[in-house]
Amino acid sequence: MVHLFQTLILLVFPILAIAAGLRDVVSYTIPNWMPGVLILGFAAAAVALGLPWRLAAADVAVGLVALIAGMGMFAAGWIGGGDAKLFAAAALWLGLAGAPTYLLVTGVAGGALAAGLLALRSASVRPLISAGPAWFVRLAEPGEGVPYGVAIALGALVAFPMSALGAHL
């Protein structure tokens, strides 16, 4: 029963990462409750799995560094506020072990996402998607932002198995 409880707590991370990425792509928003639940979920998972306090403290430090970096990217206009909060909350779960992969995959996925959106927003492709769902048509609008939460979620999911918490799955 304890193992089932631990597994359920660990599933909070991938479920919310996927939900946040999907929410961002369809609405260009990531509600505050999503990173908030990720933060609370980290605390619950760390306690439930008996994560050593030094490792938990290192994970918190990684999350704080990611929050500062996310705030800087937000201030520069590179990402939205929800993206910055999701970036930090995911980094908290991934810690030092998952951070390199997280940064690499998120950066590559963000570049691929931007390139895909540029192609989607080209004059030759846009007319072909005008009959699609409203959220997809909005993605194709020139001048719209990039739902970077998708790249953050992908980077987080790829890096999760490498993290101290993800290794328990």
Buried (B, 14 or more C-beta within 10 A) or exposed (E): EEEEEBEEBBEBBBEBBBBBBBBBBBEBBBBEEBBEBBBEBBEBBBEBBEBEEEBBEBBBBBBEEBBEBBBEBBEEEBBBEBBBBBBBBBBBBBBBBBBEBBBEBBEBBBEEBEEEBEEBBEEEEBEEBEEEEEEBEBBBEEEEBBBBBBBBBBBBBBBBBBBBBBEBE
